[in-house]
Amino acid sequence: MASYVFMKVLESSAERYDAGINLLSLGESEKVKAQIVQSYITVGDKVLEIGCGTGTLAILCAEKSTSVMAFDISSNMLEMAKKKIEERNLGDRIQLKQMGATEMDKAFDDETFDKIVSTLVFSELYFDEQRYVLRESYRVLKLGGLMIVADEIRPKSLAKRILHSLVRIPLVAITYILTQTSTRPVRDMEDLMTGAGFQVIYRRTSRRGFFGLCVARKGPERWDSMSPSEQS
């Protein structure tokens, strides 16, 4: 769980970012990225990644899909992503762009992408920014396209919220001293997606209740069969 708080610290050392995030999240970060690609990315997809970091998920998507547009606000993260992409000879499938999530209205045309993915980004955004990004994501997704978000969430049970706070509060203090910024758990991701016009088709919460995956579809029809039956 500490990964969501120390993410900003790790960003200052891009070379250690992936290993640090995976270690501090007890493997949750890598696991959910693999799940996203296995369950939802298909050959021929045009994918947008919001906040790509060092490019781990973008690379996994590109190895399975046709085209990936990935952006991040950090030049250090993008430089590391570029190196990893070149090492895997995926430069023809992945396009990197330096920008923030709140610049999407000027960056992409309507109904451009089949899938949009985002991990550990919404917890960095304020509530109004979260709503903005979801509205823009809805706009740039094709009809039937999927919005796939994995992030730190606020546990629903009182016991888990207390445990979450006990673990998180000291880490937040340390992170703020080092970076003057922090993350915040996402509240009611399903409601946020529904409010932006999406239909939530699948959600999963980690065993500790601190991390969640939410998948939603653009379009009026139900598509319950998209939920991976093998996942809990």
C-alpha positions as a Markdown table, in Angstrom:
| # | Residue | x | y | z |
|---|---|---|---|---|
| 1 | Met | 0.0 | 0.0 | 0.0 |
| 2 | Ala | 2.9 | 2.3 | 0.6 |
| 3 | Ser | 3.5 | 2.5 | -3.1 |
| 4 | Tyr | 0.6 | 4.9 | -3.5 |
| 5 | Val | 2.1 | 7.4 | -1.1 |
| 6 | Phe | 5.8 | 7.0 | -2.0 |
| 7 | Met | 5.1 | 7.2 | -5.7 |
| 8 | Lys | 6.2 | 10.8 | -5.8 |
| 9 | Val | 9.4 | 10.1 | -4.0 |
| 10 | Leu | 10.3 | 7.3 | -6.4 |
| 11 | Glu | 9.6 | 9.5 | -9.4 |
| 12 | Ser | 12.8 | 11.4 | -8.6 |
| 13 | Ser | 14.7 | 8.2 | -9.3 |
| 14 | Ala | 13.1 | 6.8 | -12.5 |
| 15 | Glu | 15.6 | 3.9 | -12.6 |
| 16 | Arg | 14.2 | 2.5 | -9.3 |
| 17 | Tyr | 10.6 | 3.5 | -9.9 |
| 18 | Asp | 9.3 | 0.1 | -11.2 |
| 19 | Ala | 11.1 | -2.0 | -8.7 |
| 20 | Gly | 10.1 | 0.3 | -5.8 |
| 21 | Ile | 6.5 | 0.5 | -6.8 |
| 22 | Asn | 6.2 | -3.3 | -7.1 |
| 23 | Leu | 8.0 | -3.9 | -3.9 |
| 24 | Leu | 6.1 | -1.4 | -1.8 |
| 25 | Ser | 2.7 | -2.5 | -3.3 |
| 26 | Leu | 3.5 | -6.1 | -2.4 |
| 27 | Gly | 3.2 | -7.0 | -6.1 |
| 28 | Glu | -0.2 | -5.5 | -6.6 |
| 29 | Ser | 0.9 | -3.0 | -9.2 |
| 30 | Glu | 2.5 | -5.5 | -11.5 |
| 31 | Lys | -0.3 | -8.0 | -11.0 |
| 32 | Val | -3.1 | -5.5 | -12.0 |
| 33 | Lys | -1.2 | -4.4 | -15.1 |
| 34 | Ala | -0.9 | -8.0 | -16.2 |
| 35 | Gln | -4.6 | -8.5 | -15.5 |
| 36 | Ile | -5.5 | -5.4 | -17.6 |
| 37 | Val | -3.6 | -6.6 | -20.6 |
| 38 | Gln | -4.7 | -10.2 | -20.4 |
| 39 | Ser | -8.4 | -9.5 | -19.9 |
| 40 | Tyr | -9.1 | -6.3 | -21.9 |
| 41 | Ile | -6.4 | -5.5 | -24.5 |
| 42 | Thr | -6.9 | -7.2 | -27.9 |
| 43 | Val | -5.1 | -7.3 | -31.2 |
| 44 | Gly | -5.9 | -4.2 | -33.2 |
| 45 | Asp | -6.8 | -2.0 | -30.3 |
| 46 | Lys | -5.8 | 1.7 | -30.3 |
| 47 | Val | -4.9 | 2.3 | -26.7 |
| 48 | Leu | -4.3 | 5.5 | -24.7 |
| 49 | Glu | -2.5 | 5.4 | -21.4 |
| 50 | Ile | -3.0 | 8.3 | -18.9 |
| 51 | Gly | 0.2 | 8.8 | -16.9 |
| 52 | Cys | 2.5 | 6.1 | -18.3 |
| 53 | Gly | 5.4 | 6.5 | -15.9 |
| 54 | Thr | 8.3 | 4.5 | -17.1 |
| 55 | Gly | 6.2 | 2.8 | -19.8 |
| 56 | Thr | 5.7 | -0.7 | -18.2 |
| 57 | Leu | 2.0 | -0.9 | -19.0 |
| 58 | Ala | 2.3 | 0.8 | -22.4 |
| 59 | Ile | 4.8 | -1.8 | -23.4 |
| 60 | Leu | 2.6 | -4.7 | -22.2 |
| 61 | Cys | -0.3 | -3.2 | -24.2 |
| 62 | Ala | 1.8 | -2.7 | -27.3 |
| 63 | Glu | 3.0 | -6.3 | -27.3 |
| 64 | Lys | -0.6 | -7.3 | -27.7 |
| 65 | Ser | -2.3 | -4.4 | -29.4 |
| 66 | Thr | -1.5 | -2.4 | -32.5 |
| 67 | Ser | -1.0 | 1.2 | -31.3 |
| 68 | Val | -0.4 | 2.9 | -28.0 |
| 69 | Met | -0.4 | 6.6 | -27.2 |
| 70 | Ala | 1.1 | 7.2 | -23.7 |
| 71 | Phe | 1.6 | 10.4 | -21.9 |
| 72 | Asp | 3.1 | 11.6 | -18.7 |
| 73 | Ile | 3.9 | 15.0 | -17.2 |
| 74 | Ser | 7.4 | 13.9 | -16.0 |
| 75 | Ser | 10.3 | 14.2 | -18.4 |
| 76 | Asn | 12.4 | 11.8 | -16.3 |
| 77 | Met | 9.7 | 9.1 | -16.5 |
| 78 | Leu | 9.3 | 9.5 | -20.2 |
| 79 | Glu | 13.1 | 9.3 | -20.8 |
| 80 | Met | 13.1 | 6.0 | -19.0 |
| 81 | Ala | 10.1 | 4.8 | -20.9 |
| 82 | Lys | 11.8 | 5.7 | -24.2 |
| 83 | Lys | 14.8 | 3.6 | -23.3 |
| 84 | Lys | 12.7 | 0.6 | -22.4 |
| 85 | Ile | 10.6 | 0.9 | -25.6 |
| 86 | Glu | 13.7 | 1.1 | -27.7 |
| 87 | Glu | 15.2 | -2.0 | -26.0 |
| 88 | Arg | 12.1 | -3.9 | -27.0 |
| 89 | Asn | 11.9 | -2.5 | -30.5 |
| 90 | Leu | 8.4 | -1.2 | -30.0 |
| 91 | Gly | 9.0 | 2.3 | -31.2 |
| 92 | Asp | 6.7 | 1.8 | -34.2 |
| 93 | Arg | 3.8 | 0.9 | -31.9 |
| 94 | Ile | 4.2 | 3.4 | -29.0 |
| 95 | Gln | 4.0 | 7.1 | -29.2 |
| 96 | Leu | 5.1 | 9.1 | -26.1 |
| 97 | Lys | 3.9 | 12.6 | -25.3 |
| 98 | Gln | 4.8 | 14.9 | -22.4 |
| 99 | Met | 1.7 | 16.5 | -21.0 |
| 100 | Gly | -0.6 | 16.4 | -18.0 |
| 101 | Ala | -3.9 | 14.7 | -17.7 |
| 102 | Thr | -5.7 | 18.0 | -17.5 |
| 103 | Glu | -4.5 | 18.9 | -21.0 |
| 104 | Met | -6.5 | 16.2 | -22.7 |
| 105 | Asp | -9.1 | 18.5 | -24.3 |
| 106 | Lys | -6.5 | 20.0 | -26.6 |
| 107 | Ala | -4.5 | 16.8 | -27.3 |
| 108 | Phe | -6.9 | 14.2 | -28.8 |
| 109 | Asp | -9.8 | 14.1 | -31.2 |
| 110 | Asp | -13.2 | 12.7 | -30.5 |
| 111 | Glu | -13.7 | 8.9 | -30.6 |
| 112 | Thr | -10.0 | 8.1 | -31.3 |
| 113 | Phe | -9.2 | 5.2 | -28.9 |
| 114 | Asp | -10.6 | 1.7 | -28.3 |
| 115 | Lys | -9.3 | 1.4 | -24.7 |
| 116 | Ile | -8.0 | 3.9 | -22.1 |
| 117 | Val | -5.9 | 2.6 | -19.2 |
| 118 | Ser | -4.7 | 4.4 | -16.1 |
| 119 | Thr | -2.9 | 3.1 | -13.0 |
| 120 | Leu | -2.1 | 5.2 | -9.9 |
| 121 | Val | -3.0 | 8.5 | -11.6 |
| 122 | Phe | -6.4 | 9.4 | -10.3 |
| 123 | Ser | -5.1 | 9.3 | -6.7 |
| 124 | Glu | -2.9 | 12.2 | -7.7 |
| 125 | Leu | -5.8 | 14.3 | -8.9 |
| 126 | Tyr | -8.3 | 16.5 | -7.1 |
| 127 | Phe | -11.9 | 15.7 | -7.4 |
| 128 | Asp | -12.7 | 18.2 | -10.2 |
| 129 | Glu | -9.6 | 17.0 | -12.1 |
| 130 | Gln | -10.8 | 13.4 | -11.8 |
| 131 | Arg | -14.2 | 14.4 | -13.3 |
| 132 | Tyr | -12.5 | 16.3 | -16.1 |
| 133 | Val | -10.3 | 13.4 | -17.0 |
| 134 | Leu | -13.2 | 11.0 | -17.1 |
| 135 | Arg | -15.3 | 13.4 | -19.2 |
| 136 | Glu | -12.4 | 13.8 | -21.7 |
| 137 | Ser | -11.8 | 10.0 | -21.7 |
| 138 | Tyr | -15.4 | 9.5 | -22.6 |
| 139 | Arg | -15.1 | 12.0 | -25.4 |
| 140 | Val | -12.0 | 10.4 | -26.9 |
| 141 | Leu | -13.2 | 6.8 | -26.6 |
| 142 | Lys | -15.0 | 5.1 | -29.5 |
| 143 | Leu | -18.5 | 3.9 | -28.9 |
| 144 | Gly | -18.2 | 0.6 | -27.0 |
| 145 | Gly | -14.7 | 1.5 | -25.8 |
| 146 | Leu | -13.4 | 0.7 | -22.3 |
| 147 | Met | -12.1 | 2.9 | -19.6 |
| 148 | Ile | -9.8 | 0.9 | -17.3 |
| 149 | Val | -8.6 | 2.4 | -14.0 |
| 150 | Ala | -6.6 | 0.8 | -11.2 |
| 151 | Asp | -5.7 | 2.9 | -8.2 |
| 152 | Glu | -5.6 | 3.4 | -4.5 |
| 153 | Ile | -9.1 | 3.5 | -3.1 |
| 154 | Arg | -10.8 | 4.4 | 0.2 |
| 155 | Pro | -11.9 | 1.2 | 1.9 |
| 156 | Lys | -15.6 | 0.9 | 2.6 |
| 157 | Ser | -15.5 | -1.0 | 5.9 |
| 158 | Leu | -14.7 | 1.0 | 9.1 |
| 159 | Ala | -12.1 | -1.5 | 10.2 |
| 160 | Lys | -10.2 | -1.4 | 6.9 |
| 161 | Arg | -10.4 | 2.4 | 6.9 |
| 162 | Ile | -8.9 | 2.6 | 10.3 |
| 163 | Leu | -6.1 | 0.2 | 9.3 |
| 164 | His | -5.6 | 2.2 | 6.1 |
| 165 | Ser | -5.2 | 5.4 | 8.0 |
| 166 | Leu | -2.8 | 4.0 | 10.6 |
| 167 | Val | -0.5 | 2.8 | 7.8 |
| 168 | Arg | -1.0 | 5.8 | 5.5 |
| 169 | Ile | -0.8 | 8.9 | 7.8 |
| 170 | Pro | 2.9 | 8.6 | 8.7 |
| 171 | Leu | 3.8 | 7.9 | 5.1 |
| 172 | Val | 1.9 | 10.9 | 3.9 |
| 173 | Ala | 3.8 | 13.1 | 6.3 |
| 174 | Ile | 7.2 | 11.8 | 5.2 |
| 175 | Thr | 6.2 | 12.1 | 1.5 |
| 176 | Tyr | 5.0 | 15.7 | 1.9 |
| 177 | Ile | 8.3 | 16.7 | 3.6 |
| 178 | Leu | 10.3 | 15.2 | 0.7 |
| 179 | Thr | 8.1 | 16.3 | -2.2 |
| 180 | Gln | 5.6 | 18.9 | -1.0 |
| 181 | Thr | 2.9 | 16.8 | -2.6 |
| 182 | Ser | 1.1 | 13.5 | -2.0 |
| 183 | Thr | -1.6 | 11.2 | -3.3 |
| 184 | Arg | -5.1 | 10.7 | -1.9 |
| 185 | Pro | -7.4 | 7.6 | -2.0 |
| 186 | Val | -10.0 | 7.7 | -4.8 |
| 187 | Arg | -13.6 | 7.8 | -3.4 |
| 188 | Asp | -16.4 | 6.2 | -5.3 |
| 189 | Met | -14.7 | 5.5 | -8.6 |
| 190 | Glu | -17.9 | 3.8 | -9.8 |
| 191 | Asp | -19.9 | 6.9 | -9.2 |
| 192 | Leu | -17.4 | 9.0 | -10.9 |
| 193 | Met | -17.4 | 6.9 | -14.0 |
| 194 | Thr | -21.2 | 6.7 | -14.0 |
| 195 | Gly | -21.4 | 10.5 | -13.7 |
| 196 | Ala | -19.2 | 10.8 | -16.7 |
| 197 | Gly | -21.6 | 8.7 | -18.8 |
| 198 | Phe | -19.8 | 5.3 | -18.5 |
| 199 | Gln | -21.4 | 2.0 | -17.5 |
| 200 | Val | -19.3 | 0.1 | -15.0 |
| 201 | Ile | -19.0 | -3.5 | -16.1 |
| 202 | Tyr | -16.4 | -4.9 | -13.7 |
| 203 | Arg | -14.7 | -4.0 | -10.4 |
| 204 | Arg | -12.3 | -5.8 | -8.1 |
| 205 | Thr | -10.9 | -4.7 | -4.8 |
| 206 | Ser | -7.7 | -6.1 | -3.3 |
| 207 | Arg | -7.9 | -8.3 | -0.3 |
| 208 | Arg | -6.8 | -5.5 | 2.0 |
| 209 | Gly | -9.3 | -3.1 | 0.5 |
| 210 | Phe | -6.7 | -0.4 | -0.4 |
| 211 | Phe | -6.5 | -1.0 | -4.1 |
| 212 | Gly | -9.2 | -1.3 | -6.8 |
| 213 | Leu | -9.7 | -2.0 | -10.5 |
| 214 | Cys | -12.7 | -0.6 | -12.2 |
| 215 | Val | -13.7 | -1.1 | -15.9 |
| 216 | Ala | -16.4 | 0.8 | -17.6 |
| 217 | Arg | -17.8 | 1.0 | -21.1 |
| 218 | Lys | -18.9 | 3.9 | -23.3 |
| 219 | Gly | -22.3 | 3.2 | -24.7 |
| 220 | Pro | -25.9 | 2.7 | -23.7 |
| 221 | Glu | -26.1 | -1.1 | -23.9 |
| 222 | Arg | -25.1 | -3.5 | -21.1 |
| 223 | Trp | -22.1 | -5.7 | -21.7 |
| 224 | Asp | -21.9 | -7.8 | -18.6 |
| 225 | Ser | -20.2 | -10.6 | -20.4 |
| 226 | Met | -17.0 | -8.5 | -20.5 |
| 227 | Ser | -16.4 | -9.1 | -16.8 |
| 228 | Pro | -13.6 | -11.8 | -16.4 |
| 229 | Ser | -15.4 | -14.6 | -14.7 |
| 230 | Glu | -12.2 | -16.1 | -13.5 |
| 231 | Gln | -11.3 | -13.1 | -11.4 |
| 232 | Ser | -12.6 | -12.4 | -7.9 |
